[in-house]
């Protein structure tokens, strides 16, 4: 099992209803209006407002807030039930930009809907490409394309769905690191070639920034092992790589790891860090799946491009906080919204303004 479990999903990182939900709703006027209102609030320059609608994105970011996320729906539900204080806490999640995971067989409509809504709001969405064959090596997040040819077509459709609109895309969480760690189901050369294909197609779009996932510091601690696979997978053509996706390592740990990888790649690479749930760092009280719904964790640094580090392009919420890592520690299936866990993450958040 990969140590980085996904946001939405039926498999670990995706949730089956996401593609249908966004494709069916994001293009209708009410949703686009909601996204535009969120963008207008962001343009005010104010910080997040716990409890009075979609919160403004923190200063120095231009990322899109999904107005119909599970967290946003939870805020509405709890307010209607009189759970105002809890709703205000979940607003700390609902009001932040989070990635949209593309894991199904038809990524074009969802990519198009999300990028159109974000463009209307004058914001940039974060997408996650997650359809590699033998995804998660058949574990919690199993699924993906059944053949290499299917994946190439999928990559082409994803790129076409984005079109000439702006987007950040995180490419295939776990795919490289898991192959290095050992996945007998996937052929390494084929996998790396497919990753290079999707990077190539995405970078052919004029306003798409692409980051190839590189795992986390607790998984492949020797960064030198990543160099050849990342190069074979197209990292030199991408805008950089992503670290800590769906994991809990601190910004300091992840940044240090990112710099080591960058140095090993020649010193010019950039990277992004998933800071969605790393506010209290990794769980160290157990060796039993410490990545899976660990207790006592907290929301991390809100998404921003103001990192103070020229090589670190952004802190992003790639994993959607509040969505389960899997059926461990009492959690629902991986990727399903878990309000109690979300409430814990939000209540322990140190950065709320």
Buried (B, 14 or more C-beta within 10 A) or exposed (E): BBBBBBBBBBBBBBBBBBBEBBBBBBBEEEBBBBBBBBBEBBBEEBBBBBBEBBBBBBEEBBBBBBBBBBBBBBBEEBBEEEBEEBBBBBBBBBBBBBBBBBBBBBBBBBBBBBBBBBBBBBBBBBBBBBBBBBBBBBBBBBBBBEEBEBBBEBBBBBBBBBBEBBBBBBBBBBBBBBBBBEBEEBBEEBBBBBBBBBBBBBBEBEEBBBBBBBBBBBBBEEBEBBBEBBBBBBBBBBBBBBBBBBBBBBBEBBBBBBBBBBEBBEEEBBBBBBBBBBBBBBBEEEEEBBBBBBEEBBBBBBBBBEBEBEBBBBBBBBBBBBBBBBBBBEBBBBBBBBBEBBBBBBBBBEBBE
